[in-house]
Amino acid sequence: MQSQKRILIIEDDVGFRNLLRIQLSLAGYTLEAVEDGAEAGKALLERPPDLVLSDLGVPLLDGFELLSLVRADAKTASIPVILLSGRSDDDSVSKAMKLGAADFLVKPVRLEDLLNSIQLCLAKADTKAAAKLQPD
């Protein structure tokens, strides 16, 4: 169970945001959900999560802009960011990966695929954090 892991959901579609909140809560995660990039920025700085799950097309700061800001700040740079989008074009996927996205999932996303991606991204982040704590 992942109850100690906090996920920040950034999704402007209230129905999908609530569905994510319910499904991820049932999977044992602690959640915070916001609807736009400005709220997300505030939440990231005040309460850094273990993982960010963001729609690509949220208002005020889109997923790409948000990802760039997350990677640019030392306090948030190591947080895995999974982007969700209805767009599956190679340019969007490529741009997301170049900016440092941990994963890019296309909507509609299967719950099993989403949970697998979250678990993998959190495991990689834990491994990186543990490696930094090891003496040279």
C-alpha positions in Angstrom: 0.0 0.0 0.0 1.3 3.5 -0.9 -0.5 5.5 1.7 2.6 7.5 2.5 3.1 8.6 -1.1 1.5 12.0 -2.0 0.3 12.7 -5.6 -0.6 16.1 -6.9 -3.3 15.8 -9.6 -3.6 18.8 -12.0 -6.7 18.4 -14.2 -9.2 21.0 -15.3 -12.0 18.5 -16.2 -13.8 18.2 -12.8 -15.3 14.8 -13.7 -12.0 13.2 -14.7 -10.2 14.9 -11.7 -12.7 13.4 -9.3 -12.4 10.0 -11.0 -8.6 10.1 -10.6 -9.0 11.2 -7.0 -11.3 8.3 -6.2 -9.3 5.6 -8.1 -5.9 6.7 -6.7 -7.3 7.1 -3.2 -8.6 3.5 -3.4 -5.1 2.4 -4.5 -3.8 3.8 -1.3 -2.3 7.2 -2.3 -2.7 10.5 -0.5 -4.0 13.1 -3.0 -4.2 16.8 -3.6 -6.1 17.9 -6.7 -6.1 21.3 -8.4 -7.6 22.6 -11.6 -5.0 24.9 -13.1 -1.3 25.6 -13.4 -1.3 28.5 -10.9 -2.8 26.4 -8.1 -0.4 23.6 -9.0 2.6 25.9 -8.7 1.5 27.1 -5.3 0.8 23.5 -4.1 4.2 22.3 -5.4 6.1 25.0 -3.5 4.1 24.7 -0.3 3.5 21.0 -0.1 5.9 19.2 -2.5 4.3 15.8 -3.5 6.1 12.6 -4.3 4.7 12.6 -7.8 2.8 15.0 -10.1 0.0 13.7 -12.5 -0.9 16.5 -14.9 -3.1 17.0 -17.9 -1.2 18.6 -20.7 -3.9 21.2 -21.4 -4.6 22.8 -18.1 -5.3 26.6 -17.9 -2.8 29.3 -16.9 0.3 27.0 -17.2 0.0 24.1 -19.6 1.7 20.8 -18.8 4.8 21.6 -20.7 5.3 25.0 -19.0 4.6 23.4 -15.6 7.1 20.6 -16.3 9.7 23.2 -17.2 9.2 25.1 -14.0 9.3 21.9 -11.9 12.6 20.8 -13.4 14.1 24.4 -13.0 13.6 24.6 -9.3 16.0 22.6 -7.0 13.2 22.0 -4.5 11.0 20.2 -7.1 13.4 19.0 -9.8 13.5 15.4 -8.6 9.7 15.0 -8.5 8.4 12.6 -11.2 5.9 14.2 -13.5 3.5 12.1 -15.5 1.7 14.0 -18.3 -1.8 13.0 -19.5 -3.2 14.1 -22.8 -5.7 13.4 -25.5 -2.9 14.2 -28.0 -0.8 11.3 -29.0 1.3 13.0 -31.7 5.0 12.2 -31.7 5.9 15.9 -31.2 4.0 16.2 -27.9 5.5 12.9 -26.6 9.0 13.9 -27.7 8.7 17.4 -26.2 7.5 15.9 -22.9 10.4 13.5 -22.7 12.9 16.2 -23.6 11.6 18.4 -20.8 12.0 15.6 -18.3 8.5 13.9 -18.0 8.7 10.6 -16.2 5.9 9.3 -18.5 3.4 10.4 -21.1 0.0 8.7 -21.1 -2.7 9.1 -23.7 -6.3 9.6 -22.6 -8.5 7.7 -22.2 -6.0 5.9 -20.0 -6.7 2.5 -18.5 -6.5 2.5 -14.8 -4.1 -0.5 -14.8 -1.7 1.4 -17.1 -1.9 4.5 -14.9 -1.3 2.6 -11.7 1.7 0.8 -13.3 3.2 4.1 -14.5 2.8 5.7 -11.0 4.4 2.7 -9.3 7.3 2.6 -11.7 7.9 6.3 -11.5 7.8 6.3 -7.7 10.1 3.3 -7.5 12.6 5.0 -9.8 12.5 8.2 -7.7 13.0 6.1 -4.5 16.0 4.4 -6.1 17.5 7.7 -7.1 17.0 9.2 -3.7 18.5 6.2 -2.0 21.6 6.3 -4.3 22.1 10.0 -3.3 22.2 9.0 0.4 24.9 6.4 -0.2 28.4 7.5 0.7 31.0 7.5 -2.1 
